[in-house]
Amino acid sequence: MSLNDLHPLTKAIRLRSPQTLQNEHSTPLYLTSSFTFDEAEAMRAAFADETDDNIYSRFSNPNVDEFIAKMCMLENADAGFATSTGMSAVFASMFALLQQGDHLLCCSSVFGSTFTVVTKYLPKYGITCTLVPANDKEAWEAAVQSNTKMVYLETPTNPQLEVIDLEWAGQFSKKHNLILNVDNCFATPLLQRPIEYGADLVVHSATKWIDGQGRVMGGIVVGREDLIKEIYLFCRNTGPALSPFNAWVLSKSLETLDVRMQRHCANALKVAEALQNHQNVAWVKYPFLPNHPQYEIAKKQMAFGGGILCFEIKGGLEAGRRFLDNLQMLSVTANLGDSRSIASHPASTTHSKLTDAQRSAVGITPGLIRISCGLEKDDDIIADISQALNQSAAKV
């Protein structure tokens, strides 16, 4: 039985770098900054890209290569490049391919740092951006300009969990000859594979579900080989490379991604269902709840609903802060996708630098709470959220 005959989930466990003479069962760490050559000609050929020999760990490393190979296999991508963080992957996927005079279409509901990159930093280099509501198809059509080159979107979005129809996004981008760049961090390739719907690039913050235990940072861009080549050359010269140790951790993490995501998703659905009738909750949003606005789209393109849910606590900004203060088990931290459940209040943290009008435009309400469901027993997660809600409600 060859590796090609195996299921992708099995490949995520069995795909690995070649064994050394030690016949180790687990891939060793290659903690080296550079690699040596036996002769000048071999080094010349490597620098001329005539061979795949490793030169320098900013360019490539066996641990990093193994992680990239696994992610490309899971996402059904041609090639990839791994970066030091998720945001370096997001930035590289844009800056390596856009130039002065180009125009970017971006979903208005995106991670706060992504919002800052496209609205503050890209314009400094003559790259303009139009923010478009996630599911307003007429607005997407109207926003296309003669110099538009790329579409960037998240689905589900962060933190409002809007679900964008990837089939439509693929058709829209192809119609206008645009690069479709999709942040698949919330879903992971276990729940959806945007490339199968026409995406040209897929980016991840591997810090989140890919690692899954809050240990290391990392990012990755996978997709079309021609586009990845440009991203590789950009990153090779500017330096946002993933460290070999972090790559080793992330590659090992992919071996348990399937079983972890099943538990995360099951917990999130149960928590979402439990919170729907809580007296201190105005609404709950989760892609696999039947009352989600894009429920049918989510069911079509996602295997499960993901590990994130959000809800609106009655009482607004102050109630949201009191809720965090009253949690006893859930972590209050700037992360998601951990084995531990996490609660955050976007209006006072990740999206606090946006104006009130900007937050309102992307659905960041004062009492919005985002929950990243961990691997704890679902009853314990629900109990802690419920008691914190009750404590907050007593002061509303």
Phi, psi and chi 1 to 4 in degrees:
 res  aa     phi    psi   chi1   chi2   chi3   chi4
   1 MET       -  122.7  179.7 -176.9  -65.3      -
   2 SER   -90.4  164.1   70.4      -      -      -
   3 LEU   -59.4  -35.1 -172.8   65.2      -      -
   4 ASN   -65.4  -21.1  -69.0  -25.7      -      -
   5 ASP   -81.8  -10.0  -64.2  -32.7      -      -
   6 LEU   -87.1  156.6  -58.8  176.3      -      -
   7 HIS   -66.2  147.1 -170.6  -80.4      -      -
   8 PRO   -53.2  -36.8  -29.8   36.5      -      -
   9 LEU   -66.9  -32.5  -61.9 -179.8      -      -
  10 THR   -73.1  -38.6  -55.4      -      -      -
  11 LYS   -61.4  -35.0  -70.7 -178.7 -177.0  178.1
  12 ALA   -61.4  -23.3      -      -      -      -
  13 ILE   -94.1  -39.7  -61.7  170.2      -      -
  14 ARG   -93.5  -21.6  -71.5  -68.8  172.5  176.5
  15 LEU   -69.6  126.8 -166.4  157.9      -      -
  16 ARG  -157.9  166.2   53.2  155.9  -62.9  170.2
  17 SER   -66.7  153.3  -61.3      -      -      -
  18 PRO   -56.8  142.5  -23.9   34.5      -      -
  19 GLN   -64.7  150.4  -74.0 -179.1  -47.2      -
  20 THR   -87.3 -174.7   70.4      -      -      -
  21 LEU   -65.3  -12.8  -65.4  176.3      -      -
  22 GLN   -82.3   -9.1  -59.1  -59.1  -39.8      -
  23 ASN    55.7   39.7  -68.5  -38.2      -      -
  24 GLU   -65.7  147.5   67.8  -78.8  -17.2      -
  25 HIS   -81.1  -34.4 -169.4 -145.7      -      -
  26 SER  -106.8  140.1 -179.6      -      -      -
  27 THR   -55.5  129.4  -59.7      -      -      -
  28 PRO   -74.4  164.1   28.0  -34.8      -      -
  29 LEU   -82.4  134.7  -83.6  163.4      -      -
  30 TYR  -108.8   75.4  -68.5   89.4      -      -
  31 LEU   -86.8   76.4  -62.5 -178.9      -      -
  32 THR  -138.2  143.1  179.6      -      -      -
  33 SER   -81.3  -30.4   56.9      -      -      -
  34 SER  -141.4  173.4   63.6      -      -      -
  35 PHE  -130.1  144.9  -58.9   84.0      -      -
  36 THR   -96.0  163.8   62.6      -      -      -
  37 PHE  -128.1  146.6  -62.3   86.6      -      -
  38 ASP   -78.0  -21.8  -67.0  -27.4      -      -
  39 GLU  -154.2  160.3   56.3 -175.4   10.3      -
  40 ALA   -61.8  -37.6      -      -      -      -
  41 GLU   -63.1  -39.5  171.6   56.5   23.9      -
  42 ALA   -64.8  -38.7      -      -      -      -
  43 MET   -68.8  -41.0 -168.4  172.2 -173.1      -
  44 ARG   -59.9  -44.7 -178.5 -150.6   63.5   77.4
  45 ALA   -63.8  -37.5      -      -      -      -
  46 ALA   -65.9  -44.4      -      -      -      -
  47 PHE   -69.4  -23.1  -89.2   87.1      -      -
  48 ALA   -87.7    6.1      -      -      -      -
  49 ASP    60.8   27.7  -64.1  -34.3      -      -
  50 GLU   -87.1  -13.9  -65.1  172.9    5.0      -
  51 THR  -133.7  170.2   68.1      -      -      -
  52 ASP  -100.0   17.3  -67.1  -31.5      -      -
  53 ASP   -62.2  142.1  -67.7  -19.6      -      -
  54 ASN   -71.0  141.2  -69.0  -52.5      -      -
  55 ILE  -115.8  -52.0  -60.0  172.6      -      -
  56 TYR  -153.8  141.4 -165.7   68.3      -      -
  57 SER   -71.5   -9.5  -77.2      -      -      -
  58 ARG   -73.1  -24.6  173.8  157.6   51.6   87.2
  59 PHE   -91.8  -50.7  -52.9  167.1      -      -
  60 SER  -162.7  158.7   63.4      -      -      -
  61 ASN  -158.8  143.8  175.4  -78.0      -      -
  62 PRO   -55.5  -38.1  -28.2   36.3      -      -
  63 ASN   -66.9  -42.1  -65.3  125.0      -      -
  64 VAL   -67.1  -42.6  178.1      -      -      -
  65 ASP   -60.2  -39.6  -67.4  -14.8      -      -
  66 GLU   -64.1  -44.0 -179.9 -179.5  -75.0      -
  67 PHE   -62.1  -44.5  172.1   58.6      -      -
  68 ILE   -61.4  -43.9  -67.8  171.2      -      -
  69 ALA   -60.5  -41.0      -      -      -      -
  70 LYS   -66.1  -43.5  -73.3 -175.0  177.4 -178.1
  71 MET   -67.5  -38.7  -73.2  -62.5  -65.0      -
  72 CYS   -63.2  -40.1  -73.4      -      -      -
  73 MET   -64.1  -44.7  178.6  -88.4  -59.9      -
  74 LEU   -68.5  -34.9  -71.4  171.4      -      -
  75 GLU   -90.4   -4.1  -75.3  -75.4    9.7      -
  76 ASN    60.6   44.9 -163.2   22.2      -      -
  77 ALA  -106.6  156.7      -      -      -      -
  78 ASP   -73.6  -40.5  -62.9  -26.4      -      -
  79 ALA  -157.9  171.9      -      -      -      -
  80 GLY  -161.8  168.0      -      -      -      -
  81 PHE  -141.8  132.7 -173.0   82.9      -      -
  82 ALA   -98.6  140.2      -      -      -      -
  83 THR  -122.7  171.7   59.3      -      -      -
  84 SER   -69.0  -30.2   55.3      -      -      -
  85 THR  -146.5  169.4   67.3      -      -      -
  86 GLY   -64.7  -40.5      -      -      -      -
  87 MET   -68.6  -30.8  -79.8  -48.3  -56.3      -
  88 SER   -68.7  -30.5   58.9      -      -      -
  89 ALA   -68.8  -43.6      -      -      -      -
  90 VAL   -60.6  -49.4  170.2      -      -      -
  91 PHE   -63.4  -45.3  179.5   73.4      -      -
  92 ALA   -63.2  -37.1      -      -      -      -
  93 SER   -65.6  -22.6   73.5      -      -      -
  94 MET   -94.9  -54.1  -63.2  175.6 -178.8      -
  95 PHE   -69.2  -28.9 -155.7   77.1      -      -
  96 ALA   -72.0  -20.9      -      -      -      -
  97 LEU  -114.6  -15.9  -60.3  170.6      -      -
  98 LEU  -103.2  151.2  -59.5  175.5      -      -
  99 GLN  -137.7  172.9   59.5 -173.8    5.6      -
 100 GLN   -53.6  129.5 -174.8  177.4   22.3      -
 101 GLY    97.7  -11.8      -      -      -      -
 102 ASP   -80.1  159.7  -75.4  -17.9      -      -
 103 HIS  -124.8  137.1  175.4 -116.4      -      -
 104 LEU  -114.3  134.8  169.9   71.4      -      -
 105 LEU  -100.5  125.7  -71.6 -178.9      -      -
 106 CYS  -131.4  135.7 -178.8      -      -      -
 107 CYS   -57.6  133.6  173.4      -      -      -
 108 SER   -69.8  -24.5   59.6      -      -      -
 109 SER   -98.1   92.1 -178.6      -      -      -
 110 VAL  -137.3  169.1  -70.8      -      -      -
 111 PHE   -53.7  144.4  177.5   52.5      -      -
 112 GLY   -55.6  -41.9      -      -      -      -
 113 SER   -69.4  -35.1  -67.1      -      -      -
 114 THR   -63.7  -42.8  -56.7      -      -      -
 115 PHE   -56.4  -44.0 -177.6   91.4      -      -
 116 THR   -65.6  -41.3  -59.5      -      -      -
 117 VAL   -58.9  -48.0  166.2      -      -      -
 118 VAL   -78.7  -22.9  -58.0      -      -      -
 119 THR  -100.6  -24.4   58.9      -      -      -
 120 LYS  -110.4  -45.0 -179.7  178.4 -179.9  179.1
 121 TYR   -92.3  -44.7  -66.6  109.5      -      -
 122 LEU   -59.3  -40.7  -69.9 -173.3      -      -
 123 PRO   -60.2  -25.3  -28.0   37.7      -      -
 124 LYS   -63.0  -22.0  -72.0 -174.9  175.6 -177.5
 125 TYR  -108.4   18.7  -62.0   92.5      -      -
 126 GLY    78.5   19.1      -      -      -      -
 127 ILE  -105.5  112.4  -58.4  166.9      -      -
 128 THR   -89.8  160.5   56.9      -      -      -
 129 CYS  -142.2  138.8  175.1      -      -      -
 130 THR  -115.8  125.4  -60.4      -      -      -
 131 LEU   -88.1  130.9  -62.5  170.5      -      -
 132 VAL  -125.4  134.1 -173.2      -      -      -
 133 PRO   -55.3  138.7  -25.5   35.0      -      -
 134 ALA   -50.2  -47.1      -      -      -      -
 135 ASN  -117.1   25.4  -76.4  -70.5      -      -
 136 ASP   -97.7   89.4 -171.5  -21.1      -      -
 137 LYS   -64.1  -34.1  -65.3  179.1 -179.5  178.6
 138 GLU   -65.6  -37.3  -67.9 -176.8   -1.3      -
 139 ALA   -67.6  -36.9      -      -      -      -
 140 TRP   -62.3  -44.7  -78.1   99.5      -      -
 141 GLU   -63.1  -42.7  -73.3  -73.4   -8.7      -
 142 ALA   -68.7  -24.5      -      -      -      -
 143 ALA   -83.3  -12.1      -      -      -      -
 144 VAL   -67.4  131.2  176.4      -      -      -
 145 GLN  -118.2  169.7  -59.3  176.1   11.0      -
 146 SER   -64.7  -24.5   59.4      -      -      -
 147 ASN  -103.7   10.8   58.8  -24.5      -      -
 148 THR   -68.0  132.9  -55.5      -      -      -
 149 LYS  -122.9  -27.6 -172.0  171.3 -178.3  178.7
 150 MET  -141.5  147.9  178.3 -178.5  -72.2      -
 151 VAL  -114.0  128.6  172.5      -      -      -
 152 TYR  -121.9  130.9 -176.6   89.4      -      -
 153 LEU  -151.4  159.1   57.2   88.0      -      -
 154 GLU  -114.1  144.5  -61.3  174.0    1.8      -
 155 THR  -157.1  122.9 -178.6      -      -      -
 156 PRO   -61.9  151.5  -22.1   34.3      -      -
 157 THR   -79.3  160.2   62.7      -      -      -
 158 ASN  -111.2  120.2 -178.3   11.9      -      -
 159 PRO  -107.0    5.3   37.9  -35.0      -      -
 160 GLN   -77.7   -8.8 -100.4  -78.7    5.1      -
 161 LEU    59.2   36.6  -62.1  178.8      -      -
 162 GLU   -73.0  142.6  -65.5  177.9   88.5      -
 163 VAL  -111.3  122.3  177.9      -      -      -
 164 ILE   -97.8  135.6  -61.1  174.3      -      -
 165 ASP   -68.6  106.7 -171.4  -23.6      -      -
 166 LEU   -67.3  -32.0  -73.8  171.1      -      -
 167 GLU   -63.3  -44.9 -177.3  177.6   11.3      -
 168 TRP   -63.7  -43.2  167.3   83.0      -      -
 169 ALA   -61.6  -39.4      -      -      -      -
 170 GLY   -64.6  -43.2      -      -      -      -
 171 GLN   -66.8  -41.9  -66.4  170.6   -9.3      -
 172 PHE   -60.7  -46.6  168.6   80.3      -      -
 173 SER   -66.7  -40.2  -59.6      -      -      -
 174 LYS   -66.0  -40.4 -175.4  176.1 -179.1  180.0
 175 LYS   -58.1  -39.8  171.6 -175.4  173.9 -177.8
 176 HIS  -100.8    8.7  -64.7  -72.7      -      -
 177 ASN    56.4   50.1 -165.6   28.8      -      -
 178 LEU  -112.9  150.0  -53.4  175.2      -      -
 179 ILE   -76.4  123.3  -61.9  168.3      -      -
 180 LEU   -96.9  116.1  176.6   55.4      -      -
 181 ASN  -116.4  114.8 -170.6   -6.3      -      -
 182 VAL  -118.4  126.5  178.2      -      -      -
 183 ASP   -82.2  112.5 -176.7  -28.0      -      -
 184 ASN  -106.7   22.9 -159.9   29.2      -      -
 185 CYS   -61.0  -46.8  175.1      -      -      -
 186 PHE   -66.9  -33.6  -89.8   26.9      -      -
 187 ALA   -91.2  -34.9      -      -      -      -
 188 THR    65.7  160.8   80.7      -      -      -
 189 PRO   -68.7   -7.2   22.2  -33.7      -      -
 190 LEU   -75.5  -25.7  -89.9  -71.8      -      -
 191 LEU  -103.2  -31.9  -54.6 -171.8      -      -
 192 GLN  -157.2  151.5   69.6 -176.7   16.1      -
 193 ARG  -127.4   94.6  -61.0 -155.8  -75.7 -173.3
 194 PRO   -56.9  -30.4  -27.0   36.9      -      -
 195 ILE   -60.8  -31.9  -72.0  172.5      -      -
 196 GLU   -70.2  -11.1  -64.7 -179.6   -7.0      -
 197 TYR  -107.4    5.1  -67.2   93.0      -      -
 198 GLY   112.2    3.3      -      -      -      -
 199 ALA   -66.3  141.4      -      -      -      -
 200 ASP   -91.8  -31.2  -59.6  -67.2      -      -
 201 LEU  -136.0  147.1  -65.6  172.3      -      -
 202 VAL  -132.2  129.3  173.6      -      -      -
 203 VAL  -114.6  152.2  -61.3      -      -      -
 204 HIS  -138.9  142.3  -75.9  -86.1      -      -
 205 SER   -89.6  101.6  172.1      -      -      -
 206 ALA   -70.3  -10.3      -      -      -      -
 207 THR   -58.9  -27.4  -49.7      -      -      -
 208 LYS   -87.3 -117.4  -49.5  -56.4 -169.1  -66.2
 209 TRP   -63.3  -30.0  -55.6  112.0      -      -
 210 ILE   -60.5  -49.2  -58.8  -59.3      -      -
 211 ASP   -71.3  -56.3  171.7   32.6      -      -
 212 GLY    81.6   -1.2      -      -      -      -
 213 GLN  -135.5   15.8  -63.5  178.9   62.4      -
 214 GLY    62.7   35.3      -      -      -      -
 215 ARG  -101.4  -43.7  -60.1  167.6  -64.3 -173.4
 216 VAL  -134.9  162.4  -60.7      -      -      -
 217 MET  -104.2  152.0  -69.5 -170.4  -69.4      -
 218 GLY  -178.2  161.6      -      -      -      -
 219 GLY  -146.8  167.1      -      -      -      -
 220 ILE  -157.0  145.8 -169.3  165.6      -      -
 221 VAL  -120.9  128.9 -169.1      -      -      -
 222 VAL  -128.8  159.1  -59.5      -      -      -
 223 GLY   156.8 -147.1      -      -      -      -
 224 ARG   -61.1  138.1  -87.5  173.1   37.0 -166.4
 225 GLU   -61.0  -40.6 -171.4  169.7    8.6      -
 226 ASP   -65.7  -37.2   60.3  -36.2      -      -
 227 LEU   -73.1  -40.9  -59.6  178.3      -      -
 228 ILE   -63.4  -33.8  -65.6  -62.0      -      -
 229 LYS   -59.2  -42.9 -178.1  177.8 -179.4 -179.6
 230 GLU   -66.6  -39.3  -67.2  -58.7  -44.3      -
 231 ILE   -66.3  -40.6  -67.3  167.8      -      -
 232 TYR   -59.8  -46.8  160.8   73.0      -      -
 233 LEU   -64.4  -38.8  -68.1  172.1      -      -
 234 PHE   -62.9  -48.9  172.0   77.5      -      -
 235 CYS   -70.2  -34.4  -67.9      -      -      -
 236 ARG   -60.2  -34.5  172.2  170.7  167.1  159.0
 237 ASN   -93.9  -23.3  -71.9  -71.7      -      -
 238 THR  -101.4  -19.2   55.8      -      -      -
 239 GLY    96.2    7.9      -      -      -      -
 240 PRO   -80.6   55.8   33.3  -36.8      -      -
 241 ALA   -85.8  149.6      -      -      -      -
 242 LEU   -75.7  137.2 -178.8   63.9      -      -
 243 SER   -73.4  148.3   75.4      -      -      -
 244 PRO   -56.5  -40.4  -26.9   35.5      -      -
 245 PHE   -63.6  -47.2  177.1   77.4      -      -
 246 ASN   -62.6  -37.3  -73.7   13.7      -      -
 247 ALA   -63.8  -40.4      -      -      -      -
 248 TRP   -60.9  -44.5 -179.4   85.3      -      -
 249 VAL   -62.5  -45.8  171.4      -      -      -
 250 LEU   -67.1  -37.2  -66.7  169.1      -      -
 251 SER   -64.8  -41.6 -177.8      -      -      -
 252 LYS   -65.0  -35.5  -64.3  -65.0  -70.2 -176.4
 253 SER   -63.0  -33.8  -63.0      -      -      -
 254 LEU   -63.3  -21.2  -71.6  175.4      -      -
 255 GLU   -67.2  -23.8  -63.0  178.8   11.1      -
 256 THR  -113.4    6.8   60.8      -      -      -
 257 LEU   -57.9  -42.4 -179.5   61.1      -      -
 258 ASP   -61.5  -52.4  178.6   39.3      -      -
 259 VAL   -67.2  -34.3  -67.8      -      -      -
 260 ARG   -66.5  -47.2  -72.4 -171.9  -73.5  108.1
 261 MET   -64.5  -33.8  -71.3  -51.5  -62.2      -
 262 GLN   -59.4  -43.6  -70.6 -174.7   48.0      -
 263 ARG   -71.4  -43.4 -179.4   66.3  168.6  -93.5
 264 HIS   -56.6  -47.6  -72.9  -56.8      -      -
 265 CYS   -66.9  -41.7  -64.1      -      -      -
 266 ALA   -63.4  -42.9      -      -      -      -
 267 ASN   -64.2  -43.5  -81.7   -6.4      -      -
 268 ALA   -62.3  -41.9      -      -      -      -
 269 LEU   -63.6  -42.8  179.2   58.2      -      -
 270 LYS   -65.9  -40.2  -70.6  179.3 -179.7  178.3
 271 VAL   -65.3  -44.6  172.8      -      -      -
 272 ALA   -60.0  -44.4      -      -      -      -
 273 GLU   -63.9  -39.5  -70.1  172.7  -19.5      -
 274 ALA   -68.3  -32.2      -      -      -      -
 275 LEU   -83.1  -12.5  -67.8  178.7      -      -
 276 GLN   -60.7  -30.2  -73.1 -170.0  105.6      -
 277 ASN  -105.9   10.5  -62.3  -41.0      -      -
 278 HIS   -73.2  134.8 -163.7  -75.4      -      -
 279 GLN   -65.7  -20.2   61.5 -178.4    3.3      -
 280 ASN  -101.2   12.6 -160.9   29.2      -      -
 281 VAL  -115.3  124.3  171.8      -      -      -
 282 ALA   -78.4  -40.0      -      -      -      -
 283 TRP  -160.1  158.9   49.4 -100.8      -      -
 284 VAL  -127.1  139.4 -179.6      -      -      -
 285 LYS  -127.0  127.2 -173.3  176.8  -77.6 -172.0
 286 TYR  -153.0  132.2 -179.7   69.5      -      -
 287 PRO   -53.8  -29.8  -29.9   37.4      -      -
 288 PHE  -100.6   14.9  -91.1   32.7      -      -
 289 LEU   -84.4  132.8  -76.7 -179.4      -      -
 290 PRO   -56.8  -23.6  -27.8   36.9      -      -
 291 ASN   -89.0    4.0   61.9   -0.6      -      -
 292 HIS   -67.5  135.7 -172.2  -75.0      -      -
 293 PRO   -55.7  -31.2  -23.5   32.8      -      -
 294 GLN  -114.7   36.4  -66.4   89.5   40.8      -
 295 TYR   -56.6  -46.0  171.6   73.7      -      -
 296 GLU   -65.2  -37.5  -66.1  -61.0  -28.0      -
 297 ILE   -66.7  -44.0  -64.0  173.0      -      -
 298 ALA   -59.3  -43.8      -      -      -      -
 299 LYS   -65.9  -30.3  -66.2  -74.5  -74.7 -172.3
 300 LYS   -72.6  -41.4  178.2 -175.1   72.9  170.4
 301 GLN  -110.4   -7.0   67.0 -169.1   32.1      -
 302 MET  -118.2  139.3  -61.6  176.3   68.7      -
 303 ALA   -72.8  -37.7      -      -      -      -
 304 PHE  -141.1  174.1  -59.5  101.2      -      -
 305 GLY   -85.2   -2.8      -      -      -      -
 306 GLY    92.3  174.6      -      -      -      -
 307 GLY  -100.7    7.4      -      -      -      -
 308 ILE  -112.4  138.3  -56.1  -71.1      -      -
 309 LEU  -135.7  160.1   64.6  108.9      -      -
 310 CYS  -138.4  156.2   62.6      -      -      -
 311 PHE  -150.8  161.6   63.1   87.5      -      -
 312 GLU  -104.1  117.7  177.5   73.6   12.1      -
 313 ILE   -85.2  134.3 -172.9  171.2      -      -
 314 LYS   -67.9  135.9  -65.7  178.6 -179.4  177.8
 315 GLY   113.4   -5.0      -      -      -      -
 316 GLY    70.8 -148.2      -      -      -      -
 317 LEU   -57.3  -48.9 -166.5   68.0      -      -
 318 GLU   -67.6  -37.2  -68.2  -53.6  -46.0      -
 319 ALA   -64.6  -36.8      -      -      -      -
 320 GLY   -62.9  -41.6      -      -      -      -
 321 ARG   -68.1  -40.9  -69.9  172.4  173.9  165.6
 322 ARG   -63.5  -36.3  -74.6 -163.7  -60.7  -91.4
 323 PHE   -59.2  -47.2  170.2   78.2      -      -
 324 LEU   -61.5  -41.4  -64.0 -172.8      -      -
 325 ASP   -65.1  -26.6  -71.2  -19.5      -      -
 326 ASN   -93.8   -3.8  -78.1  -64.8      -      -
 327 LEU   -67.7  140.4  -71.2  167.8      -      -
 328 GLN  -110.8  -29.4  -62.9  174.9    3.7      -
 329 MET  -113.1  -47.5 -176.7 -170.6   76.3      -
 330 LEU   -59.8  143.4  -91.1   70.0      -      -
 331 SER   -81.2  143.9  -57.2      -      -      -
 332 VAL  -109.6  100.8  178.4      -      -      -
 333 THR  -154.8  161.8 -176.9      -      -      -
 334 ALA   -88.4   68.2      -      -      -      -
 335 ASN  -160.8  175.1 -162.8   21.7      -      -
 336 LEU  -156.4  171.5   60.8   90.4      -      -
 337 GLY    75.2   27.8      -      -      -      -
 338 ASP   -99.2  164.5 -157.7  -55.6      -      -
 339 SER   -68.1  -21.7   56.0      -      -      -
 340 ARG   -96.7  138.5  -61.8  172.1  173.6   86.9
 341 SER   -69.5  143.3  -66.6      -      -      -
 342 ILE  -131.7  139.3  -65.1  169.5      -      -
 343 ALA  -117.6  140.5      -      -      -      -
 344 SER  -141.6  159.3   63.0      -      -      -
 345 HIS  -123.7   90.2 -178.1 -136.6      -      -
 346 PRO   -53.9  -37.4  -28.2   36.9      -      -
 347 ALA   -61.6  -28.2      -      -      -      -
 348 SER  -108.1    4.1   63.2      -      -      -
 349 THR  -132.9  -94.3   56.8      -      -      -
 350 THR   -60.4  -30.2   55.9      -      -      -
 351 HIS  -115.6   20.4  -68.2   71.5      -      -
 352 SER   -69.2  -24.7   60.3      -      -      -
 353 LYS   -80.7   -9.4  -68.9 -178.1  174.3   58.6
 354 LEU   -77.5  152.8  -85.0   62.7      -      -
 355 THR   -72.8  165.8   65.3      -      -      -
 356 ASP   -57.2  -40.2  -69.6  -17.8      -      -
 357 ALA   -66.7  -40.2      -      -      -      -
 358 GLN   -65.9  -42.6  -72.6  173.0  -32.2      -
 359 ARG   -63.1  -42.5  -78.1 -165.4  -66.6  -88.6
 360 SER   -62.7  -39.4  177.5      -      -      -
 361 ALA   -63.6  -29.3      -      -      -      -
 362 VAL  -106.0   13.4  -62.2      -      -      -
 363 GLY    80.8   18.4      -      -      -      -
 364 ILE   -88.4   92.7  -52.4  -63.3      -      -
 365 THR   -81.7  158.8   50.7      -      -      -
 366 PRO   -58.2  -32.7  -26.0   35.7      -      -
 367 GLY  -102.9   17.9      -      -      -      -
 368 LEU   -71.3  127.0  176.9   67.4      -      -
 369 ILE  -117.5  132.1  -58.7  -66.8      -      -
 370 ARG  -108.4  129.4 -173.8 -172.9   71.9 -172.3
 371 ILE  -115.4  124.9  -57.8  -68.1      -      -
 372 SER  -101.0  109.6  171.0      -      -      -
 373 CYS   -78.4  127.0  -74.8      -      -      -
 374 GLY   -89.2 -152.9      -      -      -      -
 375 LEU  -104.1    7.5  -59.0  176.8      -      -
 376 GLU   -66.3  171.2  -54.7   96.0  -17.4      -
 377 LYS   -63.0  133.2 -175.6   70.2  175.9   69.1
 378 ASP   -57.4  -37.5   53.2   -1.5      -      -
 379 ASP   -62.1  -34.7  -68.8  -19.9      -      -
 380 ASP   -70.9  -38.1  -68.2  -29.8      -      -
 381 ILE   -63.2  -47.2  -57.1  172.2      -      -
 382 ILE   -62.7  -41.9  -66.9  167.9      -      -
 383 ALA   -62.4  -42.3      -      -      -      -
 384 ASP   -68.9  -43.4 -167.6   31.2      -      -
 385 ILE   -62.5  -41.6  -66.4  173.7      -      -
 386 SER   -64.6  -44.3  -63.2      -      -      -
 387 GLN   -67.5  -35.6   67.6   80.5   24.6      -
 388 ALA   -67.5  -37.6      -      -      -      -
 389 LEU   -64.6  -41.4  -77.6  168.6      -      -
 390 ASN   -64.2  -41.3  -67.1  -24.0      -      -
 391 GLN   -64.8  -38.6  -68.7  -67.2  -39.3      -
 392 SER   -69.6  -39.7  -57.7      -      -      -
 393 ALA   -64.4  -31.0      -      -      -      -
 394 ALA   -65.5  -19.1      -      -      -      -
 395 LYS  -108.8    1.5  -60.6  177.8 -177.5  179.9
 396 VAL   -75.0      -  173.2      -      -      -
